[in-house]
Every structure is written in structure tokens, then in C-alpha cells.
Amino acid sequence: MSNNESQYLSNKYRDEWKDRDQITEDQIEHFIQQYLGELKDGTWKSGGWQHMYTGYSNTKVALNAYTSVLAREVGPETEKVYVNCFNPGFTKTNLNDYQGHNTLEEAAMTGIWLALHPPGGPHGKYLEQQNWGITAW
Ligand SMILES: NC(=O)c1ccc[n+]([C@@H]2O[C@H](COP(=O)([O-])OP(=O)(O)OC[C@H]3O[C@@H](n4cnc5c(N)ncnc54)[C@H](OP(=O)(O)O)[C@@H]3O)[C@@H](O)[C@H]2O)c1
């Protein structure tokens, strides 16, 4: 890998979004538009984007960021709605031609755990797996 190639997001958004409670919808829009612009003009490889499955990865970064925005809009204090996102892990589905490790049942565990969580549970978070806990941004 060259210095420009990163497994992780290494551009300005990594710093700007350090505090996920400060992320705005406008910033997410800008993130998407900047990536699409660099993709079109061919400069994206030096833009600090993740190099593995770049487009897919960026949609997940945006989704994770938007989880935080949406959670602030529909806070559990007022609406009794909890907003989170989670990674089901590498799962045997059509997406990867059934090459994943997790069964569908295993992949669903975090979602079920979140759905059945009593009031006061995670809100605006990204979870890797139930037992691994909440992942820092
Ligand atoms: N599988 C993994 O290892 C893995 C790992 C991490 C995250 N994920 C995430 O988990 C989520 C589900 O993925 P999966 O593995 O279950 O993939 P999948 O087996 O390919 O299923 C994708 C599902 O999304 C539906 N879909 C696709 N495009 C759509 C659209 N434009 N509007 C409405 N529905 C649409 C498909 O509907 P049809 O069947 O009708 O086409 C299908 O039911 C994805 O967000 C994926 O990124 C998966």
C-alpha cells in the first residue's frame, strides 16, 4: 500500500467527525458530494477515502453519521424512539455469494438485542456486535 492508500477514512472528515454528537446533515451531504465529485474527476485515490470497497464503505460511514443526526432529532426523551445502527458481521447472504462466516440468526442477534432493549439503552450509536459493545466513532 502506498501512503495515499488507506484501509480507513483518513481525510478531513475523520477529524471533523471525531465528536459524533456534532455531525450535521449538511456535512454528510458534503461528504457524499465530495466523494462523488472526486470519483467523477478521477482524483478520489488521493482523497483519503478508504480504498477497500470505497463506495460501499462511504455509504456506511454516511449511514453511521446519519444515525447520530437522526438520534438527536428524535431523541428518546421526547419520542421514546431509539435510533442505532449495527454491523451484523460477515454473514452468509447474497451480498457475498454466501461466503460469510455468520449465520443469519447470528447476524440478527444485535438487532434483536437492540429492539428488545428496555428504555435507557443505546441511542445514536454504532454497534459491532452485542457482546463487543458500542464502537467509538
Ligand atoms: N452480508 C454481510 O456480510 C454484511 C456485512 C456487513 C453489513 N451488511 C449489510 O447488511 C445489509 C443487508 O445485506 P445482506 O447481506 O442481507 O444483503 P443481501 O442478501 O444482498 O440483501 C439485500 C436486501 O436489500 C434489498 N434491496 C436492495 N436494494 C434495494 C432497494 N433499492 N430498495 C429496497 N430494497 C433493496 C434486497 O431486496 P431484493 O431481494 O428484493 O433484491 C435484499 O432483500 C446491507 O446494508 C449490508 O451492507 C452485510
The ligand as an SDF file (V2000), in Angstrom:
LIG
                    3D

 48 52  0  0  0  0  0  0  0  0999 V2000
  -23.6950   -9.8990    4.4560 N   0  0  0  0  0  0  0  0  0  0  0  0
  -22.6920   -9.3330    5.1320 C   0  0  0  0  0  0  0  0  0  0  0  0
  -21.6310   -9.9420    5.3670 O   0  0  0  0  0  0  0  0  0  0  0  0
  -22.8520   -7.9230    5.6630 C   0  0  0  0  0  0  0  0  0  0  0  0
  -21.8320   -7.4020    6.4810 C   0  0  0  0  0  0  0  0  0  0  0  0
  -21.9550   -6.1170    6.9720 C   0  0  0  0  0  0  0  0  0  0  0  0
  -23.0820   -5.3670    6.6400 C   0  0  0  0  0  0  0  0  0  0  0  0
  -24.0400   -5.8980    5.8220 N   0  0  0  0  0  0  0  0  0  0  0  0
  -25.1790   -5.0440    5.5000 C   0  0  0  0  0  0  0  0  0  0  0  0
  -26.4010   -5.6850    5.8150 O   0  0  0  0  0  0  0  0  0  0  0  0
  -27.4320   -5.1720    4.9560 C   0  0  0  0  0  0  0  0  0  0  0  0
  -28.1690   -6.3410    4.3430 C   0  0  0  0  0  0  0  0  0  0  0  0
  -27.2560   -7.0140    3.4910 O   0  0  0  0  0  0  0  0  0  0  0  0
  -27.4010   -8.5510    3.1250 P   0  0  0  0  0  0  0  0  0  0  0  0
  -26.0830   -9.1760    3.3550 O   0  0  0  0  0  0  0  0  0  0  0  0
  -28.6130   -9.1190    3.7530 O   0  0  0  0  0  0  0  0  0  0  0  0
  -27.5510   -8.3990    1.5500 O   0  0  0  0  0  0  0  0  0  0  0  0
  -28.4960   -9.1470    0.5210 P   0  0  0  0  0  0  0  0  0  0  0  0
  -28.6610  -10.5720    0.8710 O   0  0  0  0  0  0  0  0  0  0  0  0
  -27.9440   -8.8010   -0.8300 O   0  0  0  0  0  0  0  0  0  0  0  0
  -29.9080   -8.4370    0.7420 O   0  0  0  0  0  0  0  0  0  0  0  0
  -30.0810   -7.0890    0.4100 C   0  0  0  0  0  0  0  0  0  0  0  0
  -31.5530   -6.7880    0.5810 C   0  0  0  0  0  0  0  0  0  0  0  0
  -31.7380   -5.4180    0.2540 O   0  0  0  0  0  0  0  0  0  0  0  0
  -32.8330   -5.3220   -0.6500 C   0  0  0  0  0  0  0  0  0  0  0  0
  -32.5950   -4.1870   -1.5340 N   0  0  0  0  0  0  0  0  0  0  0  0
  -31.5450   -3.9670   -2.3510 C   0  0  0  0  0  0  0  0  0  0  0  0
  -31.6830   -2.8150   -2.9940 N   0  0  0  0  0  0  0  0  0  0  0  0
  -32.8480   -2.2910   -2.5730 C   0  0  0  0  0  0  0  0  0  0  0  0
  -33.5590   -1.1010   -2.8810 C   0  0  0  0  0  0  0  0  0  0  0  0
  -33.0740   -0.2020   -3.7300 N   0  0  0  0  0  0  0  0  0  0  0  0
  -34.7270   -0.8680   -2.2530 N   0  0  0  0  0  0  0  0  0  0  0  0
  -35.2340   -1.7600   -1.3670 C   0  0  0  0  0  0  0  0  0  0  0  0
  -34.5890   -2.9060   -1.0230 N   0  0  0  0  0  0  0  0  0  0  0  0
  -33.4230   -3.1660   -1.6200 C   0  0  0  0  0  0  0  0  0  0  0  0
  -32.8440   -6.6350   -1.4250 C   0  0  0  0  0  0  0  0  0  0  0  0
  -34.1340   -6.8550   -1.9150 O   0  0  0  0  0  0  0  0  0  0  0  0
  -34.3930   -7.9310   -3.0950 P   0  0  0  0  0  0  0  0  0  0  0  0
  -34.0800   -9.2750   -2.5520 O   0  0  0  0  0  0  0  0  0  0  0  0
  -35.8550   -7.7230   -3.3810 O   0  0  0  0  0  0  0  0  0  0  0  0
  -33.4830   -7.5390   -4.2170 O   0  0  0  0  0  0  0  0  0  0  0  0
  -32.4580   -7.6150   -0.3210 C   0  0  0  0  0  0  0  0  0  0  0  0
  -33.5910   -8.0200    0.4230 O   0  0  0  0  0  0  0  0  0  0  0  0
  -26.7260   -4.3010    3.9090 C   0  0  0  0  0  0  0  0  0  0  0  0
  -26.8550   -2.9580    4.3120 O   0  0  0  0  0  0  0  0  0  0  0  0
  -25.2740   -4.7420    4.0150 C   0  0  0  0  0  0  0  0  0  0  0  0
  -24.3750   -3.7330    3.6270 O   0  0  0  0  0  0  0  0  0  0  0  0
  -23.9530   -7.1480    5.3350 C   0  0  0  0  0  0  0  0  0  0  0  0
  1  2  1  0
  2  3  2  0
  2  4  1  0
  4  5  1  0
  4 48  2  0
  5  6  2  0
  6  7  1  0
  7  8  2  0
  8  9  1  0
  8 48  1  0
  9 10  1  0
  9 46  1  0
 10 11  1  0
 11 12  1  0
 11 44  1  0
 12 13  1  0
 13 14  1  0
 14 15  2  0
 14 16  1  0
 14 17  1  0
 17 18  1  0
 18 19  2  0
 18 20  1  0
 18 21  1  0
 21 22  1  0
 22 23  1  0
 23 24  1  0
 23 42  1  0
 24 25  1  0
 25 26  1  0
 25 36  1  0
 26 27  1  0
 26 35  1  0
 27 28  2  0
 28 29  1  0
 29 30  1  0
 29 35  2  0
 30 31  1  0
 30 32  2  0
 32 33  1  0
 33 34  2  0
 34 35  1  0
 36 37  1  0
 36 42  1  0
 37 38  1  0
 38 39  2  0
 38 40  1  0
 38 41  1  0
 42 43  1  0
 44 45  1  0
 44 46  1  0
 46 47  1  0
M  CHG  2   8   1  16  -1
M  END
$$$$
